[in-house]
Amino acid sequence: MAKRKRSRKKRNSGTRTLIWVLVVIAIFLGVYAGHHFYRIWNQQRIEQQMKKQDQEAKERFIKQVAPEAQAMQNTYHVYASITIAQAILESQWGTSKLASQYHNLFGIKGTGPNSKELSTKEYVNGKWVVTTGRFRVYDSWSDSIKDHTKLMLTGTDTNQQNYDAVVKATSYQEAAKALQEAGYATDPNYAQKLISVIKTYKLYNYDK
């Protein structure tokens, strides 16, 4: 009888050990799973915050440039949506060095003391290349928008009617295509990018 009791005790001890091992494994797996799901949740939370901040920054930029763009449209018939869309593309939402430090929203080139030499990308022979150019320096984004409108009205040094079709356009789509045809940018998809930005952010509402 005594031997049977010891055997029973051994079995009970082994069972308790196994239970404790399983409990420890379960706790470990629970902690691991909890940490894993927390990391996923936290990453999603961070991404949502960044997305919200990015959207708010874009909305602020549009609100900053829209009033002057509308004023130029009311006086000179250069679509506000086109002006805003160009500012977005050319300045990377106002974050480019040219826009943030020198208030040039449209990549307008210039010479003399009121200009700055900076690197830029141009589409040449079917590919993008990095080159340098001299760009105008302004005191404010408002001045940059005014000068952009002036460029549309007076054209380039070699062709004063270069942007006439942009000013005379009857829709922002027509104006976008006219800009590309006039060679404003070397990007072969420039017109379509402008139209896409206008549609995505409903910039056509500023034409009313």
Buried (B, 14 or more C-beta within 10 A) or exposed (E): EEEEEEEEEEEEEEEEEEEEEEEEEEEEEEEEEEEEEEEEEEEEEEEEEEEEEEEEEBEEBBEBBBEBBBBBBEEEBBBBBBBBBBBBBBBBBBEBBBBEEBBBBBBBEBEEEEBBEBEBEEBEEEEEEEEEBEBBBBEEBBBBBBBBBBBBBEBEEEEEEBBBBBBEBEEBBBBBBBBBEBEBBBBEEBBBBBBBBBBEBEBBEBBE
